[in-house]
């Protein structure tokens, strides 16, 4: 809570109207709302899933705190080296991310020692990766490193280092281009659609930024496991820059987006209204799905099992809503230049990639008994239970 309040105050060094200002304020509000809500539900208790005990298990060790801070510094230095080495991150697109890191720097310097001091005394697994890395560096390689702990640490940070720059940069750019226009929204179908579309994806990006930034035990948002399969990583990473623009851009699978749903249906007002409501429904489901994550959104990781919101009806409401909305909005099956079949094939390929993402995520999370129980319940009581029962019967 104190950090969130400091964020709000510190954010005013940015220019109002700046996308990074919007990110700092909106992210702080999200943190305050979710953290307050969970604190009220838990009544001040610490979740067992956070890996922390209710009371200190050991005395406060300044040496251990220093070693963990050093381990964090080593991790951040490794990320910085990768950013410096890869040409992709020298692109102007990532400018907002570097500003975001400069903004975030004072928080890390001030709060990291306090955080490690408090959690270090309460961690059930005392030998975490930060402690091991710091001790390894201080002993010049003479201390041991637990392979499983180190692999989780490295893969978790690779995921954060890949996705956080994308989400921050997209949010800042979208905020600066769309928020100023919201004061002039036209209250017709097209105007409401445009507002809803941009608002939904801004919230999507906001939840993503907060989730990747706040991977902390104290908030019970730590990474429990990362996807161990190559397929899971491949089908996820190809959906994002720099790979996705290469595939669906002008190089390989170019899509000819010359069709606008409102223009195509302008002569059919009843169908246009039904189509509009269907699009809005997909956006609402997408928005509700992202809100359900709270502070825990992240690709390729297990950070807790989500069963509330749209997840009460199906295991992948966000993927379903997004994929359906793309067909409704861009109507690839209609073309005025002979691209309908080709566009539809590209969309089907994209749907296939998201299907594989869903299946690899399920396979990853099924290692948790809570998800296995949730999955079994959805198969019997979820939105698509009739299809599932038919599939079981035929097998």
HELIX and SHEET records of a PDB file:
HELIX    1   1 UNK A    2  UNK A   10  1                                   9    
HELIX    2   2 UNK A   11  UNK A   13  5                                   3    
HELIX    3   3 UNK A   19  UNK A   42  1                                  24    
HELIX    4   4 UNK A   48  UNK A   50  5                                   3    
HELIX    5   5 UNK A   62  UNK A   85  1                                  24    
HELIX    6   6 UNK A   87  UNK A   90  5                                   4    
HELIX    7   7 UNK A   92  UNK A   94  5                                   3    
HELIX    8   8 UNK A   95  UNK A  122  1                                  28    
HELIX    9   9 UNK A  129  UNK A  138  1                                  10    
HELIX   10  10 UNK A  147  UNK A  178  1                                  32    
HELIX   11  11 UNK A  179  UNK A  184  5                                   6    
HELIX   12  12 UNK A  189  UNK A  213  1                                  25    
HELIX   13  13 UNK A  230  UNK A  237  1                                   8    
HELIX   14  14 UNK A  243  UNK A  248  1                                   6    
HELIX   15  15 UNK A  261  UNK A  264  1                                   4    
HELIX   16  16 UNK A  269  UNK A  293  1                                  25    
HELIX   17  17 UNK A  309  UNK A  312  5                                   4    
HELIX   18  18 UNK A  317  UNK A  330  1                                  14    
HELIX   19  19 UNK A  340  UNK A  365  1                                  26    
HELIX   20  20 UNK A  369  UNK A  381  1                                  13    
HELIX   21  21 UNK A  385  UNK A  394  1                                  10    
SHEET    1   A 2 UNK A 225  UNK A 226  0                                        
SHEET    2   A 2 UNK A 301  UNK A 302 -1                                        
END                                                                             
